[in-house]
Amino acid sequence: MSGVAAAFLCSSSKPPATVYDQLQYMLPKLALRGQAGVSVAAFMHKEGIRYAKAVGLSCGSVRIEHVEQNLRFRPHVAIAQIHSRGSGTGDVWPICTTESASRNFAISLDGAVINSSELRRELLGDGYRLDGSTDAELLLNWIEVSCEREYWRKNLPVSYEKLFRDIDDRIDGAISVLLLDREGNLVAYRNRFGLRPLEFMQTDDGFLLFASENCAFVRLEGKGQQLLPGHIKFVDGKKGHCVDHPLRTGRHKAKLCAYETLYLGNPNTSIEGQTHRETRYKIGVALGGLVAKRLQGAPDSTPAIVSSMPHTGGPYADGLFASLAEHGVLARRQEVVATQFLQRTLIGAPSERESRIAQKYLVQQTSLAESTIVIVDEALIRGDTSQAVTKLLLAAGAKAVHWAIGSPPIVAPNYYGVGIDTLEELAFWRIWKRLPPEERKQSLRFHKMEPKILKIIESNIAAFINAATITYLPFPVLEAMLPSHDGFDLSPFTFEMPTPAGQKRADRNFRELIADLP
């Protein structure tokens, strides 16, 4: 998970805003994509590429700290990277760390390269030294090697269309990239699978802007559009001309990862005119009808407390609360879970995640004596966070903790920069191993499993996290709630991977896991 942004000043006039001002406006709106810091690279003719960092992302007011104190350094283009903590192919750290590449390129990347180990071995086999271990550094080295071999040695200008066509053919994964070169040219690239979004805007005051989500452009005047999968936009560093290039014939339709709408994306980001907030609220309303039946089965004169998991569960909980009222269930909307820091607990080694979970969450009030609490969350992935929160609420006096989940059971890993790499870490598969053989077979239908089998999964996971009940969103309901029925990668719930390498890896993990099934 990460966020990328860029600003290019192409107006001949001198507007009061700078590229730094534009980044400082956009970056806070992308804060959900990572909370581990922001790296910035900027270019000015005769000065080259300079590097900086931005601070204050968690406070909602970003300030770029200039590494160079030269006040005459006024770049016409800058790119930024919001990065997250953790380990694995999806991590993205500073924009550029290799000494040679720092003179020629800066890069920011969102997503992950599945076949990174294969590409790394190829570069090492050709005698090239790799200084870093992230996908961004790998891609940076790959680009530099290709430019040296195909263009610089021959004194030829780089054809970025051909360069990224070769990359698009070689890379199996899901990435969006912003590349800044030593001539001040900016290249925006979204690979053909389209799981990671990349948005573009030409503002009325002379800027070209790029960002991971269109919420970054809210209240800016101009014309916006998404960068299509399998395309690049090339912005000439001297003239400011922007040209869109398809990398191959035919058009690839975007298949956004479902986590973009359910979890990663800013609530104000919109897809086909529907904001993530609206989608999440509608999901909450649909969940409310299901949760109402369970609460009505255990009558209580005290209103149930409807709360969300911060900082993404709010719209889900709002919709569920409204729905409970329509179904005649007494409830009140009150947040009972707070956080002590913003960093997500999704990514990282198990020991690191366990430590962060223990430190992150706390109860908003000291006593919840005899309360029935409904916690609304967008997903239940491993179960360790929900287990820890349930324990906190029960210790604070809650009589029962119910969980309402705004998605179906997550049955497949995600190799595309989200930080879920194996089947074994998912709560579904931990519970699956405990089921009788016949129920295990039936549950392998995943999103097509019978309702009675889903209820068995729900009751077992509820017991696993010490909750009274768990209510998942049925898969057909999720499909109906999304703004585009065929525009999303729903592999977390279907096991139907969006890339060949992802399907191959998932199938291998699956065969290993069910090897002892009768």
Secondary structure, 3 states (H helix, E strand, C coil): CCEEEEEEECCCCCCCCCHHHHHHHHHHHHHHHCCCCEEEEEEECCCEEEEEEEECHHHCCCEEEECCCCCCCCCCEEEEEECCCCCCCCCCCCCCCCHHHHCCEEEEEEEEECCHHHHHHHHHHCCCCCCCCCHHHHHHHHHHHHHHHHCHHHCCCCCHHHHHHHHHHHCCEEEEEEEEECCCCEEEEECCCCCCCCEEEEECCCEEEEECCHHHHCCCCEEEEECCCCEEEEECCCCCCEEEEECCCCCCCCCEEHHHHHHHCCCCCEECCEEHHHHHHHHHHHHHHHHHHHHHCCCCCCCEEEEECCCCCHHHHHHHHHHHHHCCCCEEECCCEEECCCCCCCCCCHHHHHHHHHHHEEECCCCCCCCEEEEEECCCCCCHHHHHHHHHHHHCCCCEEEEEECCCCCCCCECCCCCECCCCCCHHHHHHCCCCHHHHHHHCCHHHCCHHHHHHHHHHHHHHHCCCEEEECCHHHHHHHCCCCCCEECHHHHCCCCCHHHHHHHHHHHHHHCCCCC
